[in-house]
Amino acid sequence: MARILLVEDEVFLSSLLKNRFQKEGFEVVLAQTGDEALTALSGGQKPDLILLDLILPGKSGFEVLETIKSDPRVTKVPVMIISNLGQDSDIQKGKELGAVDYLIKTRVSIDFLVERAKEFLKQSPVQQ
């Protein structure tokens, strides 16, 4: 079973996404802040995919992404950004920092997000 780390501070959306991914057979670990995400990543089992919001309490998603990509234990875990920040500069920064995809929440459905996640999980199994 693939494990997803969902980093989203909006409770309603994180609950919707968690339930949907679980229905699709994924294990979902939730983090509501950047610090919670980094704590989850430093624990025992690493995720197969990270869904990362950018606007978070405390550390921003960009800061979390920089930390992930500089940590050899989790640097290969694909990170999909899901954010309301839709400026070209934000998208470019996310991709430069190593995100495999950048989805703008208001422009994609949950179905689309689930399908994109499945595609990335098929393409890039994380080296355990």
Contacts in CASP RR format, 6 or more apart in sequence:
PFRMAT RR
TARGET T0000
AUTHOR 0000-0000-0000
METHOD contacts of the structure
MODEL  1
MARILLVEDEVFLSSLLKNRFQKEGFEVVLAQTGDEALTALSGGQKPDLI
LLDLILPGKSGFEVLETIKSDPRVTKVPVMIISNLGQDSDIQKGKELGAV
DYLIKTRVSIDFLVERAKEFLKQSPVQQ
1 25 0 8 1.000
1 26 0 8 1.000
1 27 0 8 1.000
2 25 0 8 1.000
2 26 0 8 1.000
2 27 0 8 1.000
2 48 0 8 1.000
2 49 0 8 1.000
2 121 0 8 1.000
3 26 0 8 1.000
3 27 0 8 1.000
3 28 0 8 1.000
3 29 0 8 1.000
3 45 0 8 1.000
3 46 0 8 1.000
3 47 0 8 1.000
3 48 0 8 1.000
3 49 0 8 1.000
4 21 0 8 1.000
4 26 0 8 1.000
4 27 0 8 1.000
4 28 0 8 1.000
4 29 0 8 1.000
4 47 0 8 1.000
4 48 0 8 1.000
4 49 0 8 1.000
4 50 0 8 1.000
4 51 0 8 1.000
4 117 0 8 1.000
5 29 0 8 1.000
5 31 0 8 1.000
5 37 0 8 1.000
5 40 0 8 1.000
5 41 0 8 1.000
5 47 0 8 1.000
5 49 0 8 1.000
5 50 0 8 1.000
5 51 0 8 1.000
6 14 0 8 1.000
6 17 0 8 1.000
6 18 0 8 1.000
6 21 0 8 1.000
6 28 0 8 1.000
6 29 0 8 1.000
6 30 0 8 1.000
6 31 0 8 1.000
6 51 0 8 1.000
7 31 0 8 1.000
7 32 0 8 1.000
7 34 0 8 1.000
7 36 0 8 1.000
7 37 0 8 1.000
7 50 0 8 1.000
7 51 0 8 1.000
7 52 0 8 1.000
7 53 0 8 1.000
7 56 0 8 1.000
7 61 0 8 1.000
7 64 0 8 1.000
8 14 0 8 1.000
8 17 0 8 1.000
8 30 0 8 1.000
8 31 0 8 1.000
8 32 0 8 1.000
8 51 0 8 1.000
8 53 0 8 1.000
8 82 0 8 1.000
9 32 0 8 1.000
9 33 0 8 1.000
9 53 0 8 1.000
9 55 0 8 1.000
9 56 0 8 1.000
9 57 0 8 1.000
10 53 0 8 1.000
11 32 0 8 1.000
13 105 0 8 1.000
14 30 0 8 1.000
14 32 0 8 1.000
16 110 0 8 1.000
17 28 0 8 1.000
17 51 0 8 1.000
17 110 0 8 1.000
17 113 0 8 1.000
18 28 0 8 1.000
18 30 0 8 1.000
20 110 0 8 1.000
20 114 0 8 1.000
21 28 0 8 1.000
21 114 0 8 1.000
21 117 0 8 1.000
22 28 0 8 1.000
24 114 0 8 1.000
24 118 0 8 1.000
26 117 0 8 1.000
29 40 0 8 1.000
29 47 0 8 1.000
31 37 0 8 1.000
31 39 0 8 1.000
31 40 0 8 1.000
32 56 0 8 1.000
32 57 0 8 1.000
33 56 0 8 1.000
33 57 0 8 1.000
33 58 0 8 1.000
33 59 0 8 1.000
34 56 0 8 1.000
34 57 0 8 1.000
34 58 0 8 1.000
34 59 0 8 1.000
34 60 0 8 1.000
34 61 0 8 1.000
34 63 0 8 1.000
34 64 0 8 1.000
35 58 0 8 1.000
35 59 0 8 1.000
37 50 0 8 1.000
37 52 0 8 1.000
37 56 0 8 1.000
37 64 0 8 1.000
38 59 0 8 1.000
38 64 0 8 1.000
38 67 0 8 1.000
40 47 0 8 1.000
41 47 0 8 1.000
41 68 0 8 1.000
41 71 0 8 1.000
41 73 0 8 1.000
41 74 0 8 1.000
46 73 0 8 1.000
46 74 0 8 1.000
46 77 0 8 1.000
46 126 0 8 1.000
46 128 0 8 1.000
47 77 0 8 1.000
47 126 0 8 1.000
48 77 0 8 1.000
48 121 0 8 1.000
48 125 0 8 1.000
48 126 0 8 1.000
49 77 0 8 1.000
49 78 0 8 1.000
49 79 0 8 1.000
49 80 0 8 1.000
49 117 0 8 1.000
49 120 0 8 1.000
49 121 0 8 1.000
49 126 0 8 1.000
50 68 0 8 1.000
50 77 0 8 1.000
50 78 0 8 1.000
50 79 0 8 1.000
50 80 0 8 1.000
51 80 0 8 1.000
51 82 0 8 1.000
51 113 0 8 1.000
51 117 0 8 1.000
52 61 0 8 1.000
52 64 0 8 1.000
52 65 0 8 1.000
52 79 0 8 1.000
52 80 0 8 1.000
52 81 0 8 1.000
52 82 0 8 1.000
52 99 0 8 1.000
53 61 0 8 1.000
53 81 0 8 1.000
53 82 0 8 1.000
53 83 0 8 1.000
54 60 0 8 1.000
54 61 0 8 1.000
54 62 0 8 1.000
54 81 0 8 1.000
54 83 0 8 1.000
54 85 0 8 1.000
54 90 0 8 1.000
55 61 0 8 1.000
55 83 0 8 1.000
55 84 0 8 1.000
55 85 0 8 1.000
56 64 0 8 1.000
59 67 0 8 1.000
61 81 0 8 1.000
62 93 0 8 1.000
62 94 0 8 1.000
62 97 0 8 1.000
65 79 0 8 1.000
65 81 0 8 1.000
65 94 0 8 1.000
65 97 0 8 1.000
65 98 0 8 1.000
65 99 0 8 1.000
66 97 0 8 1.000
68 74 0 8 1.000
68 75 0 8 1.000
68 77 0 8 1.000
68 79 0 8 1.000
69 75 0 8 1.000
69 79 0 8 1.000
69 97 0 8 1.000
69 98 0 8 1.000
76 124 0 8 1.000
76 126 0 8 1.000
76 127 0 8 1.000
77 126 0 8 1.000
78 100 0 8 1.000
78 120 0 8 1.000
78 124 0 8 1.000
78 126 0 8 1.000
79 98 0 8 1.000
79 99 0 8 1.000
79 100 0 8 1.000
80 99 0 8 1.000
80 100 0 8 1.000
80 101 0 8 1.000
80 102 0 8 1.000
80 103 0 8 1.000
80 116 0 8 1.000
80 117 0 8 1.000
80 120 0 8 1.000
81 94 0 8 1.000
81 99 0 8 1.000
81 101 0 8 1.000
81 102 0 8 1.000
81 103 0 8 1.000
82 103 0 8 1.000
82 105 0 8 1.000
82 108 0 8 1.000
82 113 0 8 1.000
83 90 0 8 1.000
83 102 0 8 1.000
83 103 0 8 1.000
83 104 0 8 1.000
83 105 0 8 1.000
84 104 0 8 1.000
84 105 0 8 1.000
84 106 0 8 1.000
85 104 0 8 1.000
86 104 0 8 1.000
90 102 0 8 1.000
91 102 0 8 1.000
94 102 0 8 1.000
95 102 0 8 1.000
100 120 0 8 1.000
100 124 0 8 1.000
101 116 0 8 1.000
101 120 0 8 1.000
103 112 0 8 1.000
103 113 0 8 1.000
103 116 0 8 1.000
108 116 0 8 1.000
END
